[in-house]
Each structure stands twice: as structure tokens, then as C-alpha cells.
């Protein structure tokens, strides 16, 4: 059954762009060129062919339909009330009202679901061809590790949006986990089963990438060498970081702390910026803090078109939280009083009656003039690993937990908080939620954090408090998936 939403998606692989006809359900995958056809044989007849296929995957992820907007500063951050248009007929208004039955909101959800599973199918095509390659190379196993890690990462982002929180509903319905590049229906796992599949892929990815990412550069500088500048590939430390996220979501504090520490301990590649150097990490390539990101040539221009022509109260442009909400969020209290949080002024500015988000570019001219090396987006960064450690360590070692939190705060210009500022675990978790909101606007991580902590939060204009619930935090599956896919 083909979808009423039939559309074409460009996948840049090997020697050019192929138009792929999108099918309606993640369970009804693309079957464009079955393995063994001439195109497949040419595509995967050399390492360069595999490299080009990966570049196609990463390029598709970076488009505005997915991580270039919808999964980061677009739909997912609107769900967290971080940004939005305020015009009466705007889809954003309906999104921020969690009106998941509205046709325009359903189209956003459908596109997110379909787009993510399309990328997964492309990854599965790479994996399928790695099963019996036509040549030998030590790099083939490393390519398999990168693909497995990326497949886990993509499924994890889906399960965080389309299923219950693990700790509150691990036996409820999860999502389909895709292992193939064909039209067969996929098994729908429970939340726990989905996480098991994610960890299985990550475990194997960790094993296969164990050597290569110890010996190569993990920055994002441009290079024609696939095995250097690995921050724009799903490298071993991206595997560690994703495992930390997964174990955090599962409530496995020991494992979450262990894997987050594997990243923070790798100081040869990762270090938080100094408090006077925050400008250097506010956007891609965030040197020293970027664990995984994507090149995206149009990202800054798309950002400028959405955020920097903002007109409050219209359907055009996007505005951020109100000034009162942001002042409350970034307020410096307790032992830190007197310090200034560098992030507020770096991320937002006052324009007439609303706040403009300027994190990635402060003007259209800046966006246009940005060098090629700055044209990308960040998906996993170092501060989050300290937040994961802080949460995971609190029960066993509150002092170490506070130290992990203060590491990021110091980097952002703040003085340390003390145990008297955060006397209980409830207080500590509330501060962690604020830290996600202060540090990560525009990256699509705040809504999953609010869901994980089951936290209430203010709406865009600060006029009401939204209470946590499954009706908000669990996105409905697309209608076509419910009709034609596995139940």
C-alpha cells in the first residue's frame, strides 16, 4: 500500500543523486535497488563506494526535514516550548498546544517518522552489502561499526519520541526496529525490547571501532580522508555518548556514569571551553566539545531565514521564550550570585517585544559569511556527558555529582554551586533540567530531557505551566503505520 503522501527524497550516493520513492510506513521500506543489481555492484565495489554511501546518509540526516531543523531547532524544540511562531494559523501554535490530531501537526509527525526510517533503511543497505563484500579491507569491519552505531542512534531518537519513558513504561509498546533494506514488515518491540536492540548494535559498534578512533583526529575540520576528522562521523566516542544516553534513560546509573566518563576522560580530544572562550563553542564545529555533528552547508542560511526575520504575532519567523522566562531560567542564585551566565547573551537578544534566538548566527550577514568549516550542526556535545554523570552519581556520591555539574557551569562563566544551594536530590534534578534548557536550545535535546525527568515546564510566553503526561510526551504513530504496519 503506497502512501497518499508520496514524495521524492534525494539520496546522494556513489556517483550522483538517486530519486527514491518514499513508502508510507517504516515497516514498508524502500526497495529501489536490491542487492546484486548492477548499481549495487558498482556502488559497493570499493571503499570509496562505501564512503560515498555514508556521505549520502549523513547528508540526508543534515537536511531540514530531519536534524537540520525538524529534529533540532524545529518541531522537537517547539514541543519543548523553546521556540515557535505565534500567528493564529501557525502549525507551531498547534504543535505547542500538543494538538496531535490536527492535520498539519500530523504531517510533521509523519514526516519525522518516515524520514528517520528512510535514513535507517539507507544504513541497513550499507550493512547488507558489508555482509559479503566483493573485496577485502581492514576498514570494512570499522565501517560496519560506524553503521551499527548510527542505526542505534537513529532508533534511540525515535523511541524517545514515540514510546513511553523506559522507567515508567518499559513493558509498553516500543517501536519497529529495522534490520533490513526491503519491504517486509518489521517486528514491533516493547520499550525494553527496543532498548535491548539499541544496546546490541552499540555493543558491537564499540567492539568494531575500538582501535580506529584512538589513533585519528576527532575534530570537525574538513578532510577528504574518511578516517580523519571523525567528529562528523559516528565515531567510537559517539557510541560511548549514545550508550550514556541510553543507560541514563533506563535508570542504570552505574553504566550511564561509566560511559559518560569514557568521553570526559578522553582529554586528548575533549575539553570544555574556558569561561572566556564560550564564543568558540556556541555553534559548530565547537572545537573540543563536539562529539558528533554533521556538515550542513545550508543550515545557517535556513536558520537565518526562520529566526532572524522574526515578526512577533505572525506566522512568519520564529521567536524564543519571553524575556521574563529567560531571565528566570538564567538567574544566578545561591553561592554563584554575582556571576554572569555567558549563554543567555550568546543565545538570545531582545527585539521589540520578543526574544530572538541568535545562537548559531546573529545576523543574516553572519550566516552568509560563515566559512565552510562553520557550516554544520552539533548533535552530541561534551557538556551533556557531565550532566549524565551528575545525575548518575548523585545517589552514591553527591559531592562528585555536584562537581560534574559545576564543571559545565564554570566553563559558562558561573561560580560553583554548593550542597547548601541544592540540599536534596529533587533540588539537584530541578537544577539539571534548567541546565539542559540553558545549554542546549536548538539541538532537540530539551524535550527528551523534560520527558526523562518527568518535569513540568513553562509555555513559550511564560503564561502557563505545562504538566508532564504521556499525552504530551508520547507522539502518536502515523495513521498509515497503524493501518498497514505491524501492531
C-alpha positions in Angstrom: 0.0 0.0 0.0 1.6 3.3 -1.1 1.1 6.5 0.8 -1.1 9.5 -0.1 1.9 11.5 0.9 4.1 10.1 -1.9 7.2 12.2 -2.3 10.7 12.1 -3.6 13.8 12.1 -1.4 17.3 12.8 -2.9 19.9 10.3 -1.7 23.4 11.3 -2.7 25.4 8.2 -3.0 28.3 7.0 -5.2 28.1 8.8 -8.5 25.2 11.1 -8.0 21.7 11.6 -6.7 19.1 8.9 -7.0 15.4 9.8 -6.5 13.8 7.3 -4.1 10.1 6.8 -3.9 9.1 7.0 -0.2 6.7 4.4 1.1 4.1 5.2 3.9 5.3 3.0 6.7 8.6 2.4 8.4 7.5 -1.2 8.0 7.3 -0.8 4.3 10.8 0.1 3.3 12.4 1.3 0.1 13.2 -1.4 -2.4 14.9 0.7 -5.0 18.0 -1.4 -6.0 18.0 -4.9 -4.5 21.4 -6.2 -3.5 23.2 -7.8 -6.5 22.0 -5.4 -9.2 24.5 -3.6 -11.3 24.1 -0.3 -9.4 24.7 -2.1 -6.1 27.8 -3.9 -7.5 29.2 -0.6 -8.7 28.3 1.3 -5.6 30.0 -1.1 -3.2 32.9 -2.3 -5.3 35.4 -0.2 -3.5 36.0 1.5 -0.1 35.2 4.8 -1.8 31.7 3.5 -2.7 31.0 2.7 0.9 32.4 6.1 1.9 30.0 7.8 -0.6 27.1 5.8 0.8 27.9 7.1 4.3 28.2 10.7 3.0 24.7 10.2 1.5 23.4 9.0 4.8 24.9 12.0 6.7 23.8 14.4 4.0 20.2 13.2 4.3 20.3 13.5 8.1 21.5 17.1 7.8 18.6 18.2 5.7 15.9 20.5 7.2 13.4 17.6 7.1 15.4 15.9 9.9 18.3 17.1 12.0 18.9 20.2 10.0 15.7 21.6 11.5 12.8 19.3 12.4 14.7 17.1 14.9 16.6 20.0 16.4 15.6 23.7 16.4 12.3 23.0 14.7 9.4 20.7 15.6 11.2 18.9 18.6 12.3 22.1 20.2 8.8 23.6 19.7 7.4 20.6 21.6 9.7 21.8 24.5 8.2 25.3 24.1 11.7 26.7 23.4 10.7 28.4 20.1 7.7 29.0 17.9 5.6 31.2 15.6 2.7 32.9 17.3 0.4 33.6 14.4 -3.1 32.3 14.9 -3.0 29.9 11.9 0.6 28.7 12.5 1.2 25.0 12.8 3.6 25.9 15.6 0.8 27.1 17.8 -1.0 23.7 17.4 2.2 21.9 18.0 2.8 23.8 21.2 -0.7 23.0 22.2 0.1 19.3 21.7 -2.9 19.1 19.3 -1.7 15.8 17.8 -5.0 15.3 15.9 -4.5 18.4 13.8 -3.8 17.6 10.2 -0.8 19.9 9.9 0.8 18.6 13.2 0.2 15.0 12.0 2.0 15.8 8.8 5.0 17.0 10.8 4.9 13.8 12.9 4.5 11.7 9.7 7.5 13.3 8.0 9.7 12.9 11.1 8.8 9.2 11.4 9.1 8.5 7.7 12.3 10.5 7.2 14.1 8.8 10.2 13.2 5.3 9.0 14.3 6.2 5.4 17.7 7.1 6.8 17.8 3.8 8.8 17.0 1.9 5.6 20.0 3.5 3.9 22.2 2.5 6.8 20.7 -1.0 6.5 21.6 -1.1 2.8 25.3 -0.4 3.7 25.2 -3.1 6.4 23.6 -5.6 3.9 26.5 -5.0 1.5 29.0 -5.4 4.2 27.8 -9.0 4.9 29.5 -10.3 1.8 31.8 -7.6 0.3 33.4 -8.1 -3.0 36.9 -7.2 -1.7 39.0 -7.4 1.5 40.0 -4.5 3.7 40.6 -4.0 7.4 38.4 -0.9 7.1 35.3 -2.9 6.3 34.7 -4.0 9.9 35.2 -0.4 11.1 32.6 0.7 8.5 30.2 -1.9 10.0 30.8 -0.4 13.4 30.0 3.1 12.3 26.9 1.9 10.6 25.7 -0.1 13.6 26.3 2.8 15.9 24.4 5.1 13.7 21.5 2.7 13.3 21.2 2.6 17.1 21.4 6.4 17.4 18.6 6.9 14.9 16.3 4.3 16.6 17.0 5.8 20.0 15.9 9.2 18.9 12.7 7.6 17.6 11.9 5.6 20.7 12.4 8.7 22.9 9.7 10.4 20.9 7.2 7.7 20.0 7.1 5.5 23.1 6.8 5.7 26.9 9.7 6.6 29.0 11.7 3.4 29.8 11.5 3.8 33.6 7.7 4.4 33.6 6.6 2.0 30.8 9.3 -0.4 29.7 6.7 -3.1 29.0 4.6 -0.9 26.8 4.8 -0.7 23.0 8.1 0.5 21.7 8.8 1.0 18.0 9.7 -1.2 15.0 13.4 -2.0 14.9 14.6 -2.2 11.3 17.4 -4.6 10.3 16.8 -4.8 6.5 16.5 -2.8 3.3 13.3 -4.2 1.8 9.5 -4.1 2.0 9.0 -6.7 4.7 7.1 -5.7 7.9 9.2 -5.1 10.9 8.8 -6.6 14.4 7.4 -4.0 16.9 9.2 -4.5 20.2 8.3 -3.3 23.7 10.2 -0.3 25.0 12.5 -2.7 26.8 13.0 -4.8 23.7 13.7 -1.7 21.6 16.4 -0.7 24.1 17.9 -4.2 24.0 18.2 -3.9 20.2 19.8 -0.5 20.5 22.4 -1.7 23.0 23.1 -4.8 21.0 24.0 -2.6 18.0 26.0 -0.2 20.2 27.9 -3.0 21.9 29.0 -4.4 18.5 29.8 -0.9 17.2 32.0 -0.3 20.3 33.9 -3.5 19.6 34.5 -2.8 15.9 35.5 0.8 16.4 37.8 0.0 19.4 41.0 0.8 17.6 40.5 3.3 14.8 39.2 6.2 16.8 42.1 6.0 19.2 44.5 7.0 16.5 42.7 9.6 14.4 41.7 13.2 14.9 38.3 13.7 16.4 37.7 17.3 15.3 35.4 18.5 12.5 37.9 20.1 10.2 37.3 19.3 6.5 39.2 16.5 5.0 39.0 14.1 2.1 40.2 11.3 4.3 37.3 9.3 5.6 39.4 8.2 8.6 40.3 11.6 9.9 38.3 14.5 11.3 36.0 11.9 12.9 33.6 14.3 14.8 31.4 14.3 11.6 31.3 10.5 11.6 29.6 8.2 14.2 32.9 7.6 15.9 33.7 5.4 19.0 33.1 8.3 21.4 29.7 9.0 19.8 29.0 5.3 20.6 30.1 5.9 24.2 28.0 9.0 24.5 24.9 7.4 23.0 25.3 4.5 25.4 25.5 7.0 28.2 22.2 8.5 27.0 20.6 5.1 26.7 21.6 3.9 30.2 20.5 7.2 31.6 17.1 6.7 30.1 17.0 3.2 31.5 17.9 4.4 35.0 21.1 2.4 35.0 23.2 4.9 36.9 26.4 2.9 37.1 26.6 2.3 33.3 25.5 5.8 32.4 28.3 7.3 34.5 30.8 4.8 33.2 30.2 5.6 29.5 29.9 9.3 30.1 33.2 9.2 31.9 34.8 7.4 28.9 34.2 10.5 26.9 35.1 13.1 29.6 38.3 11.3 30.4 39.5 11.4 26.8 41.1 14.8 27.3 43.3 14.4 24.3 40.2 15.2 22.2 37.6 16.7 24.5 37.8 19.6 26.9 35.2 22.2 28.0 35.9 25.7 26.7 37.4 28.2 29.2 34.9 30.7 30.7 36.3 33.4 28.4 36.1 31.3 25.3 32.5 30.4 25.1 32.0 32.1 21.8 34.3 29.4 20.2 31.8 26.6 21.1 28.4 28.2 20.8 28.0 26.6 17.4 29.5 24.0 15.0 32.3 23.0 15.0 32.5 23.6 18.8 36.1 22.5 18.9 37.0 20.4 21.9 33.3 19.9 22.8 31.9 18.3 19.7 31.5 14.5 20.0 29.3 14.0 16.9 27.9 16.5 14.4 27.1 16.9 10.7 28.3 19.1 7.9 25.3 21.1 6.6 26.0 23.7 4.0 22.5 25.3 4.2 22.0 25.1 7.9 23.0 28.6 8.8 21.0 30.1 5.9 17.9 28.1 6.9 18.4 29.2 10.5 18.6 32.9 9.5 15.5 32.6 7.3 13.5 31.2 10.2 14.9 33.0 13.3 16.4 36.3 12.2 13.4 37.7 10.3 11.1 37.1 13.2 7.9 39.1 13.5 6.1 38.5 16.7 2.4 37.5 16.4 2.7 36.4 12.7 3.0 33.1 11.0 6.4 34.1 9.7 9.6 33.7 11.6 10.2 32.1 15.0 10.6 33.7 18.4 12.1 32.3 21.6 10.8 32.3 25.2 9.8 35.6 26.6 12.4 37.8 28.4 10.8 37.1 31.7 11.1 33.3 31.2 14.7 33.5 30.1 15.7 35.9 32.9 14.2 33.3 35.3 15.9 30.4 33.6 19.4 32.1 33.6 19.0 33.7 37.0 22.2 33.4 39.1 21.4 32.4 42.7 23.0 30.9 45.8 26.7 30.8 46.1 27.0 31.8 42.4 25.4 35.2 42.9 27.3 37.9 41.1 28.5 35.8 38.2 27.1 36.1 34.7 25.9 33.2 32.6 27.6 33.7 29.2 24.9 31.6 27.5 22.0 34.0 27.7 23.6 36.9 25.8 25.2 34.5 23.4 21.9 32.7 22.6 19.3 35.4 22.8 18.7 39.1 22.2 15.8 41.4 22.8 13.9 42.6 19.7 11.0 44.9 20.3 8.6 42.8 22.4 10.1 39.3 21.9 13.4 37.4 22.2 15.3 36.4 19.2 17.4 33.2 19.2 20.8 34.0 17.8 22.9 31.1 18.9 24.0 29.9 15.5 24.1 33.3 13.8 23.3 36.8 15.0 22.5 38.2 11.6 21.8 37.1 8.0 25.2 38.6 7.1 27.0 36.4 9.6 25.2 33.3 8.3 26.1 34.1 4.7 29.7 35.0 5.5 30.3 31.9 7.6 33.2 29.8 6.4 32.7 26.3 5.1 34.2 24.9 8.3 31.4 26.6 10.4 28.6 25.2 8.2 27.3 22.3 10.3 25.3 21.3 13.3 26.0 19.7 16.6 24.2 16.5 17.7 26.2 15.3 20.8 28.4 17.6 22.8 30.6 17.3 25.9 28.5 19.2 28.4 25.8 16.6 28.2 28.2 13.9 29.4 28.8 15.9 32.6 25.1 16.3 33.1 24.6 12.5 32.7 27.4 11.9 35.2 25.9 14.4 37.6 22.5 12.7 37.6 24.0 9.2 37.8 26.4 9.9 40.6 24.1 11.7 43.0 22.7 8.8 44.9 26.1 7.3 45.6 28.3 10.4 45.7 26.5 13.8 45.9 29.9 15.6 46.1 31.1 14.1 42.8 27.7 14.8 41.2 27.9 18.4 42.2 31.5 18.6 40.9 30.4 17.3 37.5 27.6 19.9 37.2 29.9 22.7 38.3 32.4 21.7 35.6 30.0 23.0 32.9 28.9 25.9 35.0 32.4 27.1 35.4 33.0 26.8 31.7 30.0 29.0 31.1 31.2 31.8 33.4 29.4 30.8 36.6 30.7 30.3 40.1 30.2 26.9 41.7 27.0 25.8 43.4 27.3 24.2 46.9 25.5 21.4 48.6 23.5 24.1 50.6 22.3 25.5 47.3 20.9 22.1 46.3 20.2 20.3 49.5 18.0 17.5 48.2 18.0 15.2 45.1 14.8 16.9 44.0 16.5 20.3 44.0 19.5 18.8 42.2 17.4 17.3 39.4 15.5 20.5 39.0 18.8 22.3 38.5 19.8 19.7 36.0 16.6 20.3 34.0 17.4 24.0 33.9 20.9 23.2 32.7 19.6 21.3 29.8 17.4 24.3 28.9 20.2 26.8 29.3 22.9 24.8 27.4 21.1 23.0 24.6 18.4 25.2 22.9 18.4 24.4 19.2 19.7 20.9 19.5 16.5 18.9 20.1 17.6 17.5 23.5 15.4 19.5 25.8 12.1 17.8 25.1 13.6 14.3 25.7 15.2 15.7 28.9 11.8 17.0 30.2 10.3 13.6 29.4 13.1 11.8 31.2 12.9 13.9 34.3 9.0 13.9 34.0 9.3 17.7 34.6 6.7 20.4 34.3 7.8 23.4 32.2 6.6 26.9 31.1 4.9 27.5 27.8 6.6 29.7 25.2 5.3 33.0 26.5 5.5 32.0 30.2 1.8 32.4 30.7 1.1 28.8 31.9 2.8 25.7 33.3 2.6 22.5 31.3 2.3 19.4 33.4 4.1 16.2 32.4 2.0 13.5 30.9 2.1 10.7 28.3 -0.4 12.6 26.2 2.3 15.2 25.7 5.5 13.2 25.8 4.5 10.2 23.6 3.9 11.2 20.0 1.2 9.2 18.2 2.3 6.9 15.4 1.4 7.9 11.9 -2.0 6.7 10.8 -0.6 4.7 7.9 1.7 2.9 10.2 -1.2 1.9 12.5 -3.2 0.8 9.5 -0.7 -1.1 7.4 2.3 -1.8 9.7 2.7 -4.3 12.4 0.8 -3.6 15.6 
